[in-house]
């Protein structure tokens, strides 16, 4: 019975950790003097056509869905309370992990064996990867200055079109959820 409880706890812990690790990590910055409570409409700044048209279209669609779910209305650039700008940036990164592999079962002489610790050389694991970041800005239409910025990052890898759409939707939703919309100053 105790073994079943331990196994159940271990499986539950792994599920919780897996769920936490897949949630987007979002960072934000904003102008604390701005009255975000007056924002009721937005306009997405149109991107120049490029080789990322599919990605730009996915992000624009995701922003529109997330903003509509927050109760905001898409408007013309002239009539919008706030402009929305976004960009995707990539950065090559290196992850270095160092660990000592000397812990294990060792002999101590005269046939005696036991658990021991060897201060042998550390193992170093070096991995190169590319990180992609989605940045979404709220821009004051009159002053043309950034009022709020949200950013989420993920490791870039090959994905199907459906996986790309799902990833963009989840990161866009998580970023826009952090916007201080409706908070009056």
C-alpha positions, 0 to 999 in steps of 0.5 A: 500500500505504501508503495502505491502511495509513493508511486502515485505521489511521484507520478503526480509530482512529475505531471505538475513539474511538466505542466509548470515547465511548459507554461510561458515565462513572461516578463513585463515593464511599463510606465507606472505614471500612465493611466491604463484604465482609459484604454478601450481600443487598440490598433496593431501597427502594420508590419512591412511584408517580409519572409515572416508573413505567416508568423506575422499573420499568426501573431496579429490573429492571436493579438486580436483574439486576446485583446477581444477577450479582454474587452477591447475593440480594434480601431483605426490608428487615428481613433485608437487609445493605444497602438500595438507593436510586436516583434520576434527576435532570435538570439544564439545562446550557449548553455554550459552545465558542469557536474561531478560524476564521481558519486557511486559504488566504489571499492575501498580495499580488502574486498570491502565495497560501499558508497563513496565519493570520488573527487575526479574530474567534472563533466561539462556539457555544452549545448548551443541553441537558438532562443526566440522572443516575442515582444509586444508593446503598447505605444502611446499614439500621440507621444509615440512612446512605449507605455508597456512591454511584455516578452516571452521566450522559447527555444527555437526548433522545427515545428508543424504549422499547427504547433507554431500556431499553438505556441504563438497563441499561448505566448500571446495570451500569456503576454496580454494577460499581464497587460494592466488594462482597466487599472485606473491611475 
